[in-house]
C-alpha cells in the first residue's frame, strides 16, 4: 500500500469516527437500557472507540 492510499484510508477513518461520535448518532444510544449491567451509551462509545483503534492498527500495520 502506498503512502497516498494509507492517507486516504486514514482520512476516511477519521470521517467515520466523526460520524460515530457526532450528536445525532450518539443520541440514538442514550436510552435507559443496560447491557450486562453497563449503560447502553457507554457500551456504544467504548465499542466504537475500540473499532476505530482496531481499524487504524490494521491500516497502519500493513506492509508497504
Secondary structure by P-SEA (a helix, b strand, c coil): ccaaaaaaaaaaaaaaaaaaaccaaaaaaccccccccccaaaaaaaaaaaaaaaaaaaaaaccc
